[in-house]
Amino acid sequence: MNRFVIAEPRKCIGCNTCMAACTEAHKKQGLQAHPRLTVMRIGDDTGPVLCHQCEDAPCARVCPIDAITFGADAILLNEQTCIGCKMCALACPFGAITPSGTGIAGVAGIAVATPSHSAALDPLLAWDIGVRSVAVKCDLCAFSGDGPACVRVCPTAALYAADADATRQAAAVKRTLAAAAPVSPETPLASLEGLDP
């Protein structure tokens, strides 16, 4: 089973600290500065969305040059190999892959320090002169022995790293709660939805 980061929207306060930490951690490693997660806001609710490290990763399946590969316990992206075709972003069922680019000197000496397109333009359609776009996805901060930066800095512990052991423990807790829940013949089936069998 792949490791991944779980987000609990009920605990998220929408502070974007996780996004800032992600950006800083990756910039220090010389990787794309774009954050690997996005805090979504729907009404009064917020919650981070990031790569689920899918076992049958559609992003890896559609990558024409194998820039996204299956690792031992995560889905890996090689930014140097990526050609920016954006197929992975289209295939991701969670919208957790974003094409992005860090400004470099452009053609004929034209330098574009920052992207010049509208912020309202979808990242899949955006491009800038002299900026090579590559896929950006969560890598679980594999370069750090301390684990994902977003998990370490979240002030409300809305993010946590999960592996096979954590998943088994969560399932055991759910089973215990389900077994302890009072059920009688009069209990409507709708009240039992969501309980783990």
N, CA, C and O atoms as a DFTB+ gen file, in Angstrom:
788 C
 N C O
     1  1       0.829      -1.183       0.000
     2  2       0.000       0.000       0.000
     3  2       0.875       1.249       0.000
     4  3       1.894       1.307       0.689
     5  1       0.465       2.245      -0.781
     6  2       1.200       3.500      -0.844
     7  2       0.950       4.354       0.390
     8  3      -0.131       4.315       0.979
     9  1       1.952       5.120       0.770
    10  2       1.772       6.128       1.816
    11  2       1.038       7.307       1.189
    12  3       1.116       7.505      -0.023
    13  1       0.332       8.088       1.989
    14  2      -0.340       9.273       1.485
    15  2      -0.658      10.200       2.647
    16  3      -0.497       9.823       3.808
    17  1      -1.104      11.400       2.343
    18  2      -1.478      12.365       3.368
    19  2      -2.993      12.475       3.376
    20  3      -3.621      12.668       2.335
    21  1      -3.569      12.350       4.562
    22  2      -5.017      12.463       4.728
    23  2      -5.334      13.863       5.235
    24  3      -4.668      14.386       6.128
    25  1      -6.363      14.454       4.646
    26  2      -6.822      15.775       5.080
    27  2      -8.188      15.627       5.732
    28  3      -9.073      14.955       5.204
    29  1      -8.347      16.262       6.883
    30  2      -9.634      16.253       7.578
    31  2     -10.243      17.644       7.504
    32  3      -9.867      18.530       8.271
    33  1     -11.195      17.843       6.572
    34  2     -11.788      19.174       6.389
    35  2     -12.435      19.747       7.649
    36  3     -12.478      20.965       7.820
    37  1     -12.939      18.879       8.536
    38  2     -13.579      19.389       9.762
    39  2     -12.593      20.146      10.642
    40  3     -12.992      21.034      11.395
    41  1     -11.314      19.806      10.555
    42  2     -10.303      20.475      11.375
    43  2      -9.642      21.658      10.663
    44  3      -9.031      22.511      11.306
    45  1      -9.768      21.704       9.340
    46  2      -9.083      22.743       8.558
    47  2      -9.708      24.110       8.807
    48  3     -10.930      24.256       8.807
    49  1      -8.845      25.119       9.020
    50  2      -9.322      26.489       9.238
    51  2      -9.002      27.377       8.032
    52  3      -9.260      28.580       8.068
    53  1      -8.446      26.801       6.975
    54  2      -8.177      27.553       5.756
    55  2      -7.066      28.571       5.858
    56  3      -7.108      29.590       5.169
    57  1      -6.075      28.329       6.692
    58  2      -4.998      29.304       6.912
    59  2      -3.925      29.286       5.815
    60  3      -3.124      30.216       5.720
    61  1      -3.905      28.242       4.997
    62  2      -2.935      28.079       3.904
    63  2      -1.498      27.906       4.375
    64  3      -0.570      28.035       3.577
    65  1      -1.302      27.618       5.642
    66  2       0.044      27.375       6.160
    67  2       0.670      26.168       5.471
    68  3       1.870      26.156       5.197
    69  1      -0.138      25.163       5.195
    70  2       0.355      23.949       4.532
    71  2       0.898      24.265       3.141
    72  3       1.933      23.733       2.740
    73  1       0.199      25.132       2.406
    74  2       0.646      25.502       1.061
    75  2       1.964      26.269       1.115
    76  3       2.855      26.036       0.299
    77  1       2.086      27.183       2.076
    78  2       3.320      27.965       2.219
    79  2       4.498      27.065       2.585
    80  3       5.594      27.217       2.046
    81  1       4.268      26.137       3.496
    82  2       5.335      25.221       3.909
    83  2       5.766      24.334       2.748
    84  3       6.955      24.067       2.576
    85  1       4.811      23.880       1.959
    86  2       5.112      23.040       0.804
    87  2       5.982      23.805      -0.197
    88  3       6.982      23.284      -0.691
    89  1       5.591      25.027      -0.482
    90  2       6.354      25.860      -1.415
    91  2       7.787      26.056      -0.930
    92  3       8.734      25.866      -1.694
    93  1       7.947      26.432       0.324
    94  2       9.287      26.683       0.865
    95  2      10.155      25.428       0.876
    96  3      11.330      25.479       0.512
    97  1       9.585      24.315       1.287
    98  2      10.352      23.064       1.359
    99  2      10.860      22.658      -0.023
   100  3      11.992      22.192      -0.152
   101  1      10.038      22.827      -1.052
   102  2      10.439      22.412      -2.394
   103  2      11.375      23.417      -3.054
   104  3      12.264      23.024      -3.809
   105  1      11.188      24.710      -2.782
   106  2      12.111      25.720      -3.312
   107  2      13.519      25.475      -2.792
   108  3      14.487      25.629      -3.537
   109  1      13.648      25.095      -1.521
   110  2      14.960      24.830      -0.930
   111  2      15.652      23.651      -1.608
   112  3      16.879      23.559      -1.599
   113  1      14.864      22.746      -2.196
   114  2      15.428      21.578      -2.872
   115  2      15.665      21.831      -4.361
   116  3      16.131      20.945      -5.077
   117  1      15.344      23.043      -4.828
   118  2      15.524      23.379      -6.244
   119  2      14.421      22.819      -7.121
   120  3      14.603      22.683      -8.330
   121  1      13.285      22.494      -6.531
   122  2      12.145      21.967      -7.289
   123  2      11.147      23.089      -7.569
   124  3      11.312      24.203      -7.073
   125  1      10.132      22.807      -8.348
   126  2       9.105      23.800      -8.668
   127  2       8.548      24.413      -7.391
   128  3       8.333      23.714      -6.401
   129  1       8.318      25.711      -7.416
   130  2       7.859      26.429      -6.234
   131  2       6.357      26.291      -6.000
   132  3       5.873      26.588      -4.908
   133  1       5.632      25.853      -6.991
   134  2       4.177      25.732      -6.853
   135  2       3.832      24.718      -5.761
   136  3       4.419      23.636      -5.727
   137  1       2.889      25.045      -4.862
   138  2       2.547      24.089      -3.793
   139  2       1.935      22.814      -4.354
   140  3       1.236      22.842      -5.367
   141  1       2.197      21.712      -3.696
   142  2       1.717      20.404      -4.129
   143  2       0.317      20.102      -3.602
   144  3      -0.204      19.014      -3.848
   145  1      -0.290      21.021      -2.897
   146  2      -1.654      20.856      -2.422
   147  2      -2.372      22.177      -2.565
   148  3      -1.747      23.233      -2.660
   149  1      -3.692      22.112      -2.579
   150  2      -4.508      23.305      -2.730
   151  2      -5.591      23.297      -1.666
   152  3      -6.305      22.306      -1.510
   153  1      -5.716      24.381      -0.945
   154  2      -6.792      24.496       0.038
   155  2      -8.022      25.002      -0.712
   156  3      -8.026      26.109      -1.251
   157  1      -9.057      24.177      -0.736
   158  2     -10.302      24.516      -1.427
   159  2     -11.277      25.148      -0.445
   160  3     -11.327      24.769       0.726
   161  1     -12.038      26.096      -0.921
   162  2     -13.056      26.751      -0.110
   163  2     -14.414      26.580      -0.785
   164  3     -14.606      26.973      -1.936
   165  1     -15.342      25.990      -0.053
   166  2     -16.710      25.831      -0.533
   167  2     -17.620      26.331       0.572
   168  3     -17.788      25.678       1.602
   169  1     -18.204      27.496       0.344
   170  2     -19.008      28.123       1.394
   171  2     -18.124      28.480       2.571
   172  3     -17.114      29.166       2.415
   173  1     -18.503      28.016       3.746
   174  2     -17.721      28.265       4.956
   175  2     -16.714      27.156       5.238
   176  3     -15.939      27.251       6.189
   177  1     -16.718      26.113       4.425
   178  2     -15.845      24.964       4.648
   179  2     -14.572      25.067       3.829
   180  3     -14.585      25.565       2.703
   181  1     -13.470      24.594       4.401
   182  2     -12.193      24.542       3.694
   183  2     -11.583      23.165       3.881
   184  3     -11.880      22.461       4.846
   185  1     -10.738      22.803       2.956
   186  2     -10.054      21.526       3.072
   187  2      -8.971      21.396       2.021
   188  3      -9.181      21.774       0.868
   189  1      -7.817      20.869       2.397
   190  2      -6.734      20.671       1.439
   191  2      -7.007      19.484       0.519
   192  3      -7.545      18.461       0.943
   193  1      -6.627      19.642      -0.743
   194  2      -6.724      18.566      -1.722
   195  2      -5.304      18.293      -2.202
   196  3      -4.599      19.204      -2.636
   197  1      -4.894      17.034      -2.121
   198  2      -3.558      16.669      -2.583
   199  2      -3.562      15.253      -3.125
   200  3      -4.565      14.545      -3.028
   201  1      -2.454      14.847      -3.688
   202  2      -2.335      13.544      -4.340
   203  2      -2.670      12.423      -3.374
   204  3      -2.206      12.410      -2.234
   205  1      -3.479      11.482      -3.838
   206  2      -3.869      10.330      -3.029
   207  2      -2.908       9.157      -3.200
   208  3      -3.106       8.104      -2.595
   209  1      -1.873       9.328      -4.016
   210  2      -0.885       8.263      -4.258
   211  2      -1.608       6.958      -4.639
   212  3      -1.345       5.902      -4.064
   213  1      -2.510       7.052      -5.605
   214  2      -3.370       5.932      -6.010
   215  2      -2.571       4.669      -6.333
   216  3      -1.498       4.733      -6.933
   217  1      -3.109       3.535      -5.928
   218  2      -2.462       2.245      -6.220
   219  2      -2.412       1.989      -7.728
   220  3      -1.431       1.442      -8.231
   221  1      -3.462       2.381      -8.446
   222  2      -3.532       2.182      -9.893
   223  2      -3.455       3.543     -10.589
   224  3      -4.245       3.825     -11.490
   225  1      -2.530       4.362     -10.184
   226  2      -2.414       5.767     -10.567
   227  2      -2.683       6.049     -12.043
   228  3      -1.872       5.699     -12.900
   229  1      -3.826       6.684     -12.344
   230  2      -4.118       7.031     -13.733
   231  2      -3.074       7.975     -14.324
   232  3      -2.786       7.915     -15.519
   233  1      -2.507       8.848     -13.489
   234  2      -1.496       9.790     -13.980
   235  2      -0.274       9.057     -14.532
   236  3       0.265       9.434     -15.573
   237  1       0.153       8.019     -13.839
   238  2       1.318       7.243     -14.292
   239  2       0.989       6.441     -15.546
   240  3       1.843       6.240     -16.409
   241  1      -0.237       5.993     -15.635
   242  2      -0.655       5.187     -16.791
   243  2      -0.684       5.998     -18.079
   244  3      -0.408       5.464     -19.154
   245  1      -1.022       7.305     -17.980
   246  2      -1.137       8.101     -19.203
   247  2       0.136       8.851     -19.558
   248  3       0.231       9.388     -20.661
   249  1       1.111       8.909     -18.672
   250  2       2.348       9.651     -18.952
   251  2       3.080       9.015     -20.134
   252  3       3.486       7.856     -20.053
   253  1       3.252       9.762     -21.233
   254  2       3.854       9.163     -22.432
   255  2       5.351       8.900     -22.330
   256  3       5.903       8.156     -23.140
   257  1       6.015       9.501     -21.347
   258  2       7.466       9.332     -21.249
   259  2       7.913       8.782     -19.902
   260  3       9.095       8.846     -19.566
   261  1       6.985       8.247     -19.136
   262  2       7.280       7.656     -17.823
   263  2       7.960       8.633     -16.861
   264  3       8.866       8.257     -16.117
   265  1       7.510       9.897     -16.887
   266  2       8.003      10.860     -15.901
   267  2       7.336      10.592     -14.555
   268  3       7.865      10.967     -13.509
   269  1       6.173       9.943     -14.586
   270  2       5.475       9.547     -13.366
   271  2       5.538       8.035     -13.298
   272  3       5.100       7.338     -14.213
   273  1       6.093       7.534     -12.194
   274  2       6.305       6.091     -12.063
   275  2       5.797       5.571     -10.719
   276  3       5.555       6.339      -9.787
   277  1       5.646       4.272     -10.644
   278  2       5.236       3.617      -9.410
   279  2       6.484       3.347      -8.577
   280  3       7.375       2.610      -8.999
   281  1       6.542       3.957      -7.376
   282  2       7.652       3.718      -6.471
   283  2       7.298       2.611      -5.498
   284  3       6.250       1.978      -5.626
   285  1       8.154       2.377      -4.538
   286  2       7.924       1.323      -3.548
   287  2       6.685       1.590      -2.713
   288  3       5.941       0.660      -2.402
   289  1       6.448       2.854      -2.341
   290  2       5.274       3.170      -1.515
   291  2       4.674       4.532      -1.851
   292  3       4.016       5.149      -1.012
   293  1       4.902       5.004      -3.083
   294  2       4.343       6.287      -3.522
   295  2       4.426       6.376      -5.041
   296  3       5.099       5.573      -5.688
   297  1       3.741       7.349      -5.589
   298  2       3.799       7.622      -7.026
   299  2       4.786       8.768      -7.211
   300  3       4.604       9.853      -6.658
   301  1       5.830       8.520      -7.991
   302  2       6.944       9.456      -8.115
   303  2       6.897      10.237      -9.418
   304  3       6.531       9.693     -10.460
   305  1       7.269      11.521      -9.361
   306  2       7.323      12.380     -10.537
   307  2       8.738      12.913     -10.698
   308  3       9.319      13.445      -9.752
   309  1       9.288      12.771     -11.891
   310  2      10.610      13.316     -12.199
   311  2      10.407      14.601     -12.988
   312  3      10.080      14.553     -14.174
   313  1      10.597      15.762     -12.337
   314  2      10.365      17.050     -12.976
   315  2      11.302      17.289     -14.159
   316  3      10.926      17.982     -15.104
   317  1      12.505      16.734     -14.126
   318  2      13.450      16.930     -15.219
   319  2      13.026      16.175     -16.477
   320  3      13.351      16.595     -17.588
   321  1      12.307      15.071     -16.315
   322  2      11.871      14.275     -17.455
   323  2      10.562      14.777     -18.039
   324  3      10.320      14.622     -19.236
   325  1       9.722      15.373     -17.219
   326  2       8.383      15.825     -17.629
   327  2       8.472      16.768     -18.828
   328  3       9.300      17.679     -18.859
   329  1       7.602      16.532     -19.817
   330  2       7.577      17.380     -21.013
   331  2       6.429      18.392     -20.980
   332  3       6.272      19.182     -21.912
   333  1       5.637      18.371     -19.924
   334  2       4.558      19.346     -19.783
   335  2       3.354      19.100     -20.672
   336  3       2.678      20.053     -21.061
   337  1       3.067      17.852     -21.005
   338  2       1.941      17.541     -21.894
   339  2       0.585      17.691     -21.196
   340  3      -0.440      17.816     -21.866
   341  1       0.569      17.680     -19.882
   342  2      -0.617      17.894     -19.047
   343  2      -1.596      16.720     -19.048
   344  3      -2.705      16.848     -18.529
   345  1      -1.213      15.595     -19.613
   346  2      -2.093      14.425     -19.630
   347  2      -2.372      13.931     -18.212
   348  3      -3.490      13.508     -17.914
   349  1      -1.377      13.979     -17.342
   350  2      -1.556      13.511     -15.967
   351  2      -2.576      14.358     -15.227
   352  3      -3.384      13.832     -14.462
   353  1      -2.546      15.678     -15.451
   354  2      -3.498      16.573     -14.794
   355  2      -4.923      16.276     -15.257
   356  3      -5.868      16.364     -14.474
   357  1      -5.069      15.925     -16.525
   358  2      -6.393      15.577     -17.050
   359  2      -6.873      14.242     -16.509
   360  3      -8.071      14.057     -16.292
   361  1      -5.956      13.309     -16.289
   362  2      -6.323      11.963     -15.839
   363  2      -6.569      11.868     -14.340
   364  3      -7.279      10.967     -13.894
   365  1      -6.003      12.770     -13.556
   366  2      -6.130      12.690     -12.100
   367  2      -7.585      12.898     -11.676
   368  3      -8.164      13.945     -11.967
   369  1      -8.184      11.916     -10.993
   370  2      -9.591      12.055     -10.593
   371  2      -9.818      13.062      -9.468
   372  3     -10.961      13.427      -9.195
   373  1      -8.765      13.511      -8.818
   374  2      -8.897      14.426      -7.694
   375  2      -8.446      15.857      -8.010
   376  3      -8.584      16.746      -7.170
   377  1      -7.914      16.082      -9.203
   378  2      -7.412      17.407      -9.547
   379  2      -6.194      17.785      -8.736
   380  3      -5.972      18.960      -8.445
   381  1      -5.397      16.783      -8.367
   382  2      -4.269      17.005      -7.476
   383  2      -2.955      17.261      -8.204
   384  3      -1.921      17.437      -7.561
   385  1      -2.977      17.284      -9.530
   386  2      -1.764      17.574     -10.301
   387  2      -1.985      18.888     -11.031
   388  3      -2.991      19.063     -11.719
   389  1      -1.043      19.810     -10.878
   390  2      -1.156      21.118     -11.504
   391  2       0.056      21.382     -12.378
   392  3       1.187      21.265     -11.907
   393  1      -0.152      21.735     -13.637
   394  2       0.992      22.144     -14.456
   395  2       1.462      23.517     -13.977
   396  3       0.650      24.418     -13.767
   397  1       2.747      23.665     -13.810
   398  2       3.286      24.933     -13.355
   399  2       4.694      25.082     -13.889
   400  3       5.298      24.114     -14.350
   401  1       5.208      26.275     -13.827
   402  2       6.567      26.505     -14.281
   403  2       7.203      27.648     -13.533
   404  3       6.529      28.602     -13.145
   405  1       8.500      27.551     -13.330
   406  2       9.250      28.620     -12.710
   407  2       9.922      29.400     -13.821
   408  3      10.536      28.815     -14.714
   409  1       9.809      30.718     -13.770
   410  2      10.329      31.557     -14.844
   411  2      11.811      31.369     -15.104
   412  3      12.609      31.280     -14.170
   413  1      12.176      31.309     -16.377
   414  2      13.572      31.235     -16.811
   415  2      13.745      32.218     -17.958
   416  3      12.754      32.757     -18.450
   417  1      14.965      32.464     -18.395
   418  2      15.193      33.363     -19.529
   419  2      14.534      32.768     -20.765
   420  3      14.659      31.572     -21.028
   421  1      13.829      33.609     -21.524
   422  2      13.097      33.135     -22.693
   423  2      13.908      33.170     -23.967
   424  3      15.117      33.402     -23.955
   425  1      13.220      32.937     -25.059
   426  2      13.832      32.922     -26.389
   427  2      14.332      34.318     -26.742
   428  3      13.685      35.306     -26.393
   429  1      15.451      34.420     -27.414
   430  2      16.031      35.678     -27.902
   431  2      16.282      36.680     -26.779
   432  3      16.179      37.889     -26.990
   433  1      16.614      36.179     -25.580
   434  2      16.965      37.061     -24.488
   435  2      15.788      37.697     -23.778
   436  3      15.977      38.539     -22.900
   437  1      14.576      37.312     -24.143
   438  2      13.396      37.853     -23.463
   439  2      13.269      37.116     -22.140
   440  3      13.225      35.886     -22.118
   441  1      13.211      37.841     -21.055
   442  2      13.080      37.219     -19.748
   443  2      11.713      37.540     -19.168
   444  3      11.299      38.698     -19.132
   445  1      11.023      36.515     -18.719
   446  2       9.727      36.700     -18.084
   447  2       9.876      36.194     -16.653
   448  3       9.888      34.987     -16.411
   449  1       9.990      37.129     -15.706
   450  2      10.248      36.751     -14.315
   451  2       9.039      36.102     -13.661
   452  3       9.182      35.173     -12.866
   453  1       7.858      36.584     -13.991
   454  2       6.649      36.017     -13.409
   455  2       5.635      35.781     -14.515
   456  3       5.656      36.476     -15.531
   457  1       4.757      34.820     -14.336
   458  2       3.737      34.564     -15.359
   459  2       2.906      35.819     -15.615
   460  3       2.620      36.584     -14.695
   461  1       2.525      36.019     -16.871
   462  2       1.796      37.231     -17.239
   463  2       0.348      36.964     -17.612
   464  3      -0.327      37.856     -18.127
   465  1      -0.136      35.776     -17.369
   466  2      -1.524      35.476     -17.699
   467  2      -2.446      35.788     -16.526
   468  3      -2.003      35.950     -15.389
   469  1      -3.714      35.866     -16.825
   470  2      -4.709      36.154     -15.801
   471  2      -4.752      35.029     -14.776
   472  3      -4.628      33.858     -15.135
   473  1      -4.926      35.371     -13.511
   474  2      -5.030      34.366     -12.453
   475  2      -6.296      33.540     -12.630
   476  3      -6.387      32.430     -12.105
   477  1      -7.286      34.069     -13.371
   478  2      -8.535      33.350     -13.597
   479  2      -8.387      32.269     -14.666
   480  3      -9.253      31.402     -14.784
   481  1      -7.308      32.303     -15.442
   482  2      -7.095      31.317     -16.495
   483  2      -6.718      29.977     -15.886
   484  3      -5.834      29.901     -15.033
   485  1      -7.381      28.938     -16.320
   486  2      -7.117      27.593     -15.810
   487  2      -5.662      27.216     -16.072
   488  3      -5.154      27.475     -17.163
   489  1      -4.970      26.603     -15.084
   490  2      -3.557      26.226     -15.269
   491  2      -3.339      25.276     -16.443
   492  3      -2.242      25.226     -17.000
   493  1      -4.367      24.524     -16.825
   494  2      -4.213      23.616     -17.956
   495  2      -4.107      24.377     -19.276
   496  3      -3.562      23.854     -20.249
   497  1      -4.621      25.604     -19.317
   498  2      -4.601      26.394     -20.543
   499  2      -3.510      27.456     -20.539
   500  3      -3.182      28.005     -21.590
   501  1      -2.951      27.747     -19.387
   502  2      -1.985      28.836     -19.262
   503  2      -0.612      28.458     -19.809
   504  3      -0.187      27.307     -19.714
   505  1       0.063      29.429     -20.374
   506  2       1.460      29.270     -20.770
   507  2       2.089      30.655     -20.798
   508  3       1.399      31.657     -20.986
   509  1       3.388      30.701     -20.610
   510  2       4.112      31.959     -20.613
   511  2       5.403      31.804     -21.409
   512  3       6.018      30.738     -21.416
   513  1       5.796      32.867     -22.070
   514  2       7.025      32.846     -22.856
   515  2       8.206      32.574     -21.934
   516  3       8.358      33.234     -20.906
   517  1       9.031      31.618     -22.294
   518  2      10.240      31.325     -21.539
   519  2      10.021      30.518     -20.281
   520  3      10.966      30.310     -19.519
   521  1       8.804      30.054     -20.035
   522  2       8.528      29.256     -18.846
   523  2       8.174      27.847     -19.277
   524  3       7.183      27.629     -19.973
   525  1       8.986      26.900     -18.860
   526  2       8.735      25.494     -19.166
   527  2       7.771      24.947     -18.126
   528  3       8.079      24.924     -16.934
   529  1       6.621      24.514     -18.573
   530  2       5.607      23.991     -17.667
   531  2       5.849      22.507     -17.419
   532  3       6.080      21.740     -18.354
   533  1       5.794      22.116     -16.164
   534  2       5.916      20.702     -15.806
   535  2       4.831      20.364     -14.786
   536  3       4.270      21.248     -14.139
   537  1       4.551      19.088     -14.656
   538  2       3.563      18.630     -13.677
   539  2       4.102      18.834     -12.263
   540  3       5.296      18.681     -12.006
   541  1       3.198      19.180     -11.362
   542  2       3.555      19.338      -9.958
   543  2       2.560      18.519      -9.153
   544  3       1.353      18.741      -9.243
   545  1       3.066      17.566      -8.362
   546  2       2.209      16.740      -7.517
   547  2       2.915      16.434      -6.212
   548  3       4.135      16.569      -6.115
   549  1       2.165      16.027      -5.222
   550  2       2.730      15.711      -3.919
   551  2       3.749      14.578      -4.037
   552  3       3.482      13.542      -4.647
   553  1       4.905      14.795      -3.449
   554  2       5.950      13.769      -3.413
   555  2       6.215      13.319      -1.985
   556  3       7.214      12.652      -1.714
   557  1       5.318      13.684      -1.067
   558  2       5.432      13.337       0.345
   559  2       6.741      13.846       0.953
   560  3       7.227      13.307       1.947
   561  1       7.298      14.884       0.346
   562  2       8.583      15.450       0.791
   563  2       9.605      14.332       1.007
   564  3      10.249      14.249       2.053
   565  1       9.734      13.483       0.000
   566  2      10.626      12.319       0.076
   567  2      12.066      12.710       0.374
   568  3      12.834      11.893       0.882
   569  1      12.439      13.934       0.068
   570  2      13.797      14.416       0.311
   571  2      14.044      14.728       1.787
   572  3      15.184      14.957       2.190
   573  1      12.975      14.739       2.595
   574  2      13.095      15.101       4.005
   575  2      12.865      13.890       4.899
   576  3      11.906      13.141       4.712
   577  1      13.734      13.709       5.850
   578  2      13.562      12.627       6.813
   579  2      12.467      12.913       7.828
   580  3      12.060      12.026       8.579
   581  1      11.984      14.167       7.850
   582  2      10.949      14.568       8.802
   583  2       9.536      14.364       8.273
   584  3       8.570      14.670       8.972
   585  1       9.396      13.853       7.052
   586  2       8.076      13.640       6.473
   587  2       7.550      14.887       5.794
   588  3       8.272      15.876       5.672
   589  1       6.287      14.854       5.345
   590  2       5.708      15.975       4.619
   591  2       5.678      17.270       5.435
   592  3       5.265      17.279       6.594
   593  1       6.119      18.352       4.811
   594  2       6.158      19.657       5.476
   595  2       4.764      20.127       5.863
   596  3       4.591      20.751       6.910
   597  1       3.772      19.837       5.036
   598  2       2.409      20.302       5.320
   599  2       1.879      19.690       6.615
   600  3       1.179      20.355       7.378
   601  1       2.211      18.434       6.860
   602  2       1.757      17.749       8.076
   603  2       2.416      18.367       9.306
   604  3       1.765      18.567      10.332
   605  1       3.704      18.667       9.199
   606  2       4.450      19.211      10.339
   607  2       3.950      20.584      10.774
   608  3       3.971      20.899      11.965
   609  1       3.494      21.419       9.813
   610  2       3.165      22.802      10.165
   611  2       1.686      23.068      10.405
   612  3       1.338      24.150      10.877
   613  1       0.816      22.133      10.102
   614  2      -0.621      22.387      10.235
   615  2      -0.966      22.693      11.695
   616  3      -0.755      21.849      12.566
   617  1      -1.498      23.897      11.972
   618  2      -1.754      24.281      13.364
   619  2      -2.914      23.534      14.019
   620  3      -3.024      23.519      15.245
   621  1      -3.779      22.915      13.215
   622  2      -4.933      22.212      13.791
   623  2      -4.856      20.704      13.590
   624  3      -5.824      19.997      13.870
   625  1      -3.734      20.205      13.115
   626  2      -3.538      18.771      12.837
   627  2      -4.614      18.236      11.898
   628  3      -5.117      17.128      12.085
   629  1      -4.965      19.039      10.879
   630  2      -5.944      18.614       9.884
   631  2      -5.318      17.689       8.849
   632  3      -6.032      17.030       8.092
   633  1      -4.004      17.634       8.810
   634  2      -3.285      16.763       7.874
   635  2      -2.453      15.758       8.655
   636  3      -1.820      16.103       9.653
   637  1      -2.458      14.521       8.198
   638  2      -1.546      13.549       8.790
   639  2      -1.148      12.504       7.766
   640  3      -1.919      12.160       6.870
   641  1       0.069      12.006       7.917
   642  2       0.596      11.000       7.005
   643  2       0.029       9.636       7.374
   644  3      -0.072       9.286       8.549
   645  1      -0.337       8.877       6.351
   646  2      -0.914       7.553       6.587
   647  2      -0.128       6.508       5.808
   648  3       0.359       6.758       4.706
   649  1      -0.022       5.356       6.399
   650  2       0.587       4.204       5.742
   651  2      -0.297       3.003       6.060
   652  3      -1.396       3.175       6.586
   653  1       0.155       1.806       5.756
   654  2      -0.658       0.609       5.975
   655  2      -1.043       0.447       7.440
   656  3      -2.180       0.081       7.738
   657  1      -0.115       0.715       8.359
   658  2      -0.421       0.576       9.790
   659  2      -1.485       1.565      10.241
   660  3      -2.409       1.196      10.966
   661  1      -1.362       2.823       9.815
   662  2      -2.342       3.842      10.204
   663  2      -3.719       3.503       9.645
   664  3      -4.731       3.720      10.312
   665  1      -3.764       2.973       8.432
   666  2      -5.038       2.595       7.831
   667  2      -5.679       1.435       8.590
   668  3      -6.888       1.436       8.819
   669  1      -4.880       0.453       8.977
   670  2      -5.405      -0.678       9.760
   671  2      -5.934      -0.207      11.115
   672  3      -6.986      -0.663      11.563
   673  1      -5.210       0.703      11.765
   674  2      -5.660       1.216      13.061
   675  2      -6.972       1.989      12.934
   676  3      -7.860       1.847      13.775
   677  1      -7.098       2.802      11.891
   678  2      -8.333       3.566      11.682
   679  2      -9.506       2.624      11.426
   680  3     -10.605       2.847      11.933
   681  1      -9.278       1.575      10.643
   682  2     -10.339       0.601      10.365
   683  2     -10.747      -0.129      11.648
   684  3     -11.931      -0.393      11.858
   685  1      -9.783      -0.453      12.500
   686  2     -10.088      -1.138      13.762
   687  2     -10.940      -0.253      14.671
   688  3     -11.869      -0.737      15.318
   689  1     -10.624       1.038      14.721
   690  2     -11.410       1.973      15.532
   691  2     -12.836       2.048      14.998
   692  3     -13.791       2.028      15.774
   693  1     -12.987       2.134      13.679
   694  2     -14.324       2.198      13.086
   695  2     -15.123       0.928      13.390
   696  3     -16.314       0.996      13.696
   697  1     -14.467      -0.215      13.305
   698  2     -15.161      -1.481      13.595
   699  2     -15.622      -1.526      15.052
   700  3     -16.732      -1.972      15.347
   701  1     -14.764      -1.063      15.953
   702  2     -15.119      -1.037      17.375
   703  2     -16.314      -0.120      17.610
   704  3     -17.242      -0.482      18.333
   705  1     -16.297       1.063      17.005
   706  2     -17.416       1.991      17.147
   707  2     -18.699       1.411      16.555
   708  3     -19.780       1.568      17.123
   709  1     -18.572       0.743      15.413
   710  2     -19.748       0.148      14.777
   711  2     -20.316      -0.985      15.628
   712  3     -21.533      -1.132      15.740
   713  1     -19.442      -1.779      16.222
   714  2     -19.906      -2.895      17.053
   715  2     -20.555      -2.393      18.334
   716  3     -21.469      -3.028      18.861
   717  1     -20.087      -1.256      18.837
   718  2     -20.610      -0.717      20.086
   719  2     -21.876       0.120      19.884
   720  3     -22.567       0.441      20.851
   721  1     -22.183       0.474      18.631
   722  2     -23.355       1.310      18.358
   723  2     -24.631       0.539      18.681
   724  3     -24.799      -0.601      18.250
   725  1     -25.527       1.164      19.437
   726  2     -26.771       0.473      19.763
   727  2     -27.652       0.340      18.525
   728  3     -27.975       1.323      17.858
   729  1     -28.029      -0.898      18.239
   730  2     -28.883      -1.173      17.085
   731  2     -30.055      -2.012      17.565
   732  3     -29.885      -2.994      18.288
   733  1     -31.229      -1.612      17.154
   734  2     -32.421      -2.380      17.491
   735  2     -33.227      -2.585      16.222
   736  3     -32.955      -1.937      15.211
   737  1     -34.207      -3.465      16.249
   738  2     -35.019      -3.693      15.047
   739  2     -35.712      -2.417      14.569
   740  3     -36.079      -2.320      13.398
   741  1     -35.894      -1.445      15.454
   742  2     -36.560      -0.205      15.070
   743  2     -35.592       0.811      14.463
   744  3     -36.034       1.828      13.928
   745  1     -34.271       0.559      14.534
   746  2     -33.280       1.494      13.999
   747  2     -33.403       1.544      12.478
   748  3     -33.261       0.516      11.815
   749  1     -33.665       2.732      11.915
   750  2     -33.764       2.817      10.450
   751  2     -32.404       2.556       9.809
   752  3     -31.368       2.935      10.356
   753  1     -32.414       1.908       8.650
   754  2     -31.162       1.581       7.961
   755  2     -30.372       2.832       7.610
   756  3     -29.143       2.788       7.568
   757  1     -31.052       3.947       7.358
   758  2     -30.346       5.178       6.987
   759  2     -29.394       5.622       8.091
   760  3     -28.373       6.241       7.792
   761  1     -29.686       5.331       9.344
   762  2     -28.812       5.761      10.436
   763  2     -27.564       4.904      10.529
   764  3     -26.633       5.251      11.255
   765  1     -27.526       3.790       9.810
   766  2     -26.360       2.917       9.833
   767  2     -25.403       3.184       8.675
   768  3     -24.337       2.573       8.610
   769  1     -25.763       4.086       7.761
   770  2     -24.898       4.372       6.615
   771  2     -23.571       4.951       7.084
   772  3     -23.515       5.730       8.035
   773  1     -22.537       4.567       6.419
   774  2     -21.217       5.101       6.745
   775  2     -20.456       4.287       7.770
   776  3     -19.266       4.523       7.980
   777  1     -21.109       3.338       8.410
   778  2     -20.410       2.498       9.367
   779  2     -19.677       1.408       8.621
   780  3     -20.213       0.830       7.674
   781  1     -18.488       1.128       9.027
   782  2     -17.680       0.092       8.395
   783  2     -18.218      -1.289       8.783
   784  3     -18.430      -1.539       9.970
   785  1     -18.448      -2.207       7.808
   786  2     -18.956      -3.530       8.180
   787  2     -17.930      -4.352       8.941
   788  3     -18.210      -5.489       9.323
